[in-house]
Amino acid sequence: MSFSTPNKPRTRSTDGKTRPAATYWSTVAESWLQARPQRLWHAHTDRLYSDFIEHRLAGRQVQRILKTDLFDEGVSMGLFPCLASHAPTVVGIDISAAIVQAAQTRHSTLQAAGADVRRLPFADRSFDLVVSNSTLDHFADLSDVLVALSELHRVLRPGGELLLTLDNLANPIVAIRNVLPFRMLNRLGLVPYYVGATCGPARLRKLLLRSNFDVHAVGTLEHSPRFLAVALAGFLERHASPAVQTRYIEWLRGWQRLSGWPLPFLTGHYISVSAIKA
């Protein structure tokens, strides 16, 4: 399904140039909130990311968690139930006011705020854990990713953990997508909203080290043939029974076994990272 979107958002860090990006993402959010597309696919990705978080936390409890965008919680259940099981306080930010409102309506105990991840409205050392799933890969340049990582480092307490995922540029499909014109891909329904600069595992590790994180683990997520899997999820959402949809999500989850194969960065759509503030 294709959604009408303006040109790619401007994402430079001055206040005067943040508003166009906020307007863009609010436009995207309003389209998604009205149409409610890809509900089955989002049920899958919510499960995928929750599995990643559960694996990293392994039952550990913390006091305060920050989630760097609320798109998941606005259009689906998102990761809030998983995060809330590990902390009494979960704070989420999003640049889109529409998404903030939708997420807060769905999850009344979520502390939601409108904010830019490159200029977080929180004091130093405010959080024990930051979860940033596919947030930082929507900027036009990696310099913005570096600014955001520095902010995430600032708001984490010493010893705090960053769980981060980004589109994986080492995956040939992602690499091809990123060099093709966004407008063309959007009109074909292959890319529903703007995707920005990203990198492979080696470059991401360097960015994290430059931001004074210790990198503990680097892995991959989402090994299914994504474009086909999303299309099939849309078809099953409209035509299949709940039981078939549940089996489909389990089948998609099974592709994660490829993360343990010899070449996971060629098949994984996302890089997943656990990094610690020294």
Secondary structure, DSSP 8 states (H G I E B T S, - for coil): ------S-----SSHHHHHHHHHHHHHHHHHHHHH---HHHHHHHHHHHHHHHHHHHTT---SEEEES--HHHHHSSTTHHHHHTT-SEEEEEES-HHHHHHHHHH-TT-EEEE-BTTB--S-TT-EEEEEEES-GGGSSSHHHHHHHHHHHHHHEEEEEEEEEEEEBTTSHHHHHHHHS-HHHHHHTTS-SS-----B-HHHHHHHHHHTTEEEEEEEEE--S-HHHHHHHHHHHHHHS-HHHHHHHHHHHHHGGGGGGSS-HHHH-SEEEEEEEE-
